[in-house]
Amino acid sequence: AHCFNVRAVFANLHHLSHHAAWRHQLEMLLESAGEGIYGIDQRGRCIFINRAGAELIGFDADEVLGRNMHYLIHHAHSDGRCYEVEDCPIFRAFQEGRGVRVESEVLWRRDGSAFPAEYTSYPIRDAGQIVGAVVTFADISERKQAEAVLRANQAELERRVSERTAALSQANAKLQQSHGALQRLS
C-alpha cells in the first residue's frame, strides 16, 4: 500500500510538472507575439493579456485583469460616439459562437487617445461550451498614415495628369488653328 501511495504522488507530481511546463510554453508564446492578445470571459472581463497588448493600451497587465475590456478599450467610435456593447463585433462573435475579423476600428489607450486597430476575435470553448473569447489586435497607425500618403500622392498625380492633358489639348487646338491658317494661305 505504501508503494502505491508513492506512485500516486509521483504520478501527480509528473502531471503537475507537465501542466507547469505547458503553462510556461503558453506564456512564452503569448509574450513572444508582437500583436496584443487578450482573453475575456463571458462577461467581457479580461482573464489574460500579453505584454504587447498591455503596452499598446498603456496599462500594466495586472491592471487589466478582471476588467471589462469593452468598457476599457472599445467603448467609443473614432468620432467619440458611444459604442454599445451589443453592437461590438467581439461581443456578438463570441455570443454567436463564431470568429470575426475587423480591419479598421479604433481602440482606446489609458491616456484617452485612440489608435486605429485591426483585430480578430474567436470564441474560447471548453467541453463544447463557449466560455469567452480570445482577441488579437494590432495598432495600424503606420499603415493608415501610409495609405493617407498614397491617397494624397494619387490625388496629386491625377491633378497633374489633368493639368497636362488640358495643356496638351490647348496646344493641339492652337496647332490645328495654325495648320488651318497655313492651308488657307497656301
FENLIN-V307632 format. One record per pair of residues at least 12 apart in sequence whose ideal C-beta (glycine too) atoms are under 7 Angstrom apart, sorted by the first residue. I is the first residue (numbers start at 0). J is the second residue. Records with the same first field share a line. If there is no record, write none. Layout:
BEGIN
I->J + J
END
This chain:
BEGIN
29->49
30->49 + 50
32->49 + 51
33->51
34->51 + 135 + 136 + 137
35->49 + 51 + 52 + 55 + 135 + 136 + 137
36->49 + 52 + 133 + 135
37->52 + 68 + 134
38->123 + 131 + 133
39->68 + 131 + 132
40->130 + 131
41->130 + 131
43->67 + 68 + 69 + 90
44->65 + 66 + 67
45->63 + 64 + 65 + 66 + 68
46->131
48->60 + 63
52->136
55->138
56->72 + 106 + 108 + 109
57->108 + 109 + 110
58->109
69->84 + 87 + 90
72->106 + 107
73->87 + 106
74->107
75->107
76->105
77->105 + 113
88->101 + 120
89->120 + 132 + 134
92->120 + 132
93->120 + 122 + 129 + 131 + 132
96->122 + 129
98->119 + 120 + 121
99->119 + 120
100->119
101->117 + 118
102->117
103->115 + 117
104->116
106->136
114->138 + 140
115->139 + 140 + 143
116->136 + 137 + 138 + 139
117->137 + 139
118->134 + 135 + 136
119->134 + 135
120->132 + 134
121->133
END
